[in-house]
Amino acid sequence: MCLFCDIIEGKIPSNKVYEDENVLCFRDINPVAPTHVLVVPKKHFDNIIDISAKDDGAKYLDACAKAIATVAKAEGLGTGFRVINNCGEDGGQTVNHLHFHLIGGLKLTEKII
């Protein structure tokens, strides 16, 4: 079992900001901005390549996109935000469960974060 699967199952507490049948969104424990929310599909996919190869992957990607829009609006990020997906060790992925970082609440520069 992975860390995010344990959070999804409620074995590890999280600061939830949004949840539906396909996605859980919760605040990052080490935020890089005033708003730093992790958007995680409830079904385990290792990464973006893995979800793209699965028959039901599009359903979960769509659910993540809708959750990102919902949370961004709820967090008052109408003037802009960033969505980041790290894929693989060299891409900076530290938890092998597909997730997106929704970052905002300040003026971001052209730098990665």
C-alpha positions in Angstrom: 0.0 0.0 0.0 1.3 3.5 -0.7 1.1 6.7 1.4 -1.6 8.3 -0.7 -3.7 5.1 -0.7 -3.5 5.1 3.1 -4.7 8.7 3.1 -7.5 7.9 0.7 -8.6 5.0 3.0 -8.5 7.3 6.0 -5.6 5.4 7.7 -3.6 8.6 7.7 -5.3 11.9 8.5 -5.2 14.7 5.9 -6.6 18.3 5.7 -9.2 17.6 3.0 -10.4 20.4 0.8 -12.5 18.5 -1.7 -13.6 14.9 -2.3 -15.8 13.0 -4.7 -16.1 9.4 -5.7 -13.0 9.5 -7.9 -10.7 12.2 -6.4 -9.4 13.4 -3.0 -7.8 16.8 -2.6 -5.9 17.7 0.5 -3.4 20.3 1.7 0.3 19.5 1.2 2.1 19.1 4.6 5.1 21.1 3.2 3.4 23.9 1.2 5.4 26.1 -1.2 2.7 28.7 -1.4 -0.4 29.9 0.5 -2.4 27.4 -1.5 -0.7 24.1 -2.1 -3.2 21.3 -2.6 -2.6 17.7 -3.8 -5.1 16.3 -6.2 -5.1 12.5 -6.1 -7.2 10.0 -8.0 -8.7 7.5 -5.6 -7.7 4.6 -7.8 -3.9 3.9 -7.6 -1.9 4.8 -10.7 1.8 5.0 -10.4 2.2 8.1 -12.6 0.8 9.9 -15.7 2.2 7.2 -18.0 0.5 4.5 -16.0 -2.9 6.2 -16.0 -2.6 6.9 -19.8 -2.2 3.2 -20.4 -5.3 2.1 -18.5 -8.8 1.8 -20.0 -10.3 3.8 -17.2 -7.5 6.3 -17.0 -9.4 9.1 -19.0 -12.2 9.0 -16.4 -9.7 9.6 -13.6 -7.8 12.3 -15.5 -11.1 14.1 -16.2 -12.0 13.9 -12.5 -8.7 15.3 -11.5 -9.1 18.2 -14.0 -12.6 19.0 -12.7 -11.3 18.8 -9.1 -8.5 21.2 -9.9 -10.9 23.7 -11.3 -13.3 23.3 -8.4 -10.6 23.7 -5.8 -9.0 26.7 -7.6 -12.3 28.5 -7.6 -13.0 27.7 -3.9 -9.5 28.9 -3.0 -10.0 32.2 -4.8 -7.3 31.6 -7.4 -9.1 33.4 -10.2 -6.1 35.5 -11.1 -3.9 32.4 -11.7 -2.3 29.3 -10.3 0.0 26.5 -11.3 -0.6 22.7 -11.7 2.5 20.5 -11.5 2.8 16.7 -12.0 6.1 15.1 -11.2 6.7 11.8 -13.1 9.3 9.4 -12.1 12.4 9.7 -9.8 14.2 12.0 -12.2 11.1 14.2 -12.5 11.0 14.7 -8.7 8.1 12.2 -8.0 8.5 11.2 -4.3 5.2 9.3 -3.9 4.5 6.7 -6.5 0.8 7.5 -6.8 -0.2 9.9 -9.5 -1.0 13.3 -8.1 -1.1 17.0 -9.1 0.1 19.9 -7.1 -2.2 22.9 -7.3 -0.2 25.9 -6.2 -1.3 29.5 -5.9 -2.2 32.4 -3.6 0.7 34.5 -4.6 2.2 35.9 -7.8 4.3 33.1 -9.4 7.3 33.7 -11.6 8.4 31.8 -14.6 10.6 29.5 -12.4 9.3 26.0 -11.9 7.9 26.8 -8.4 
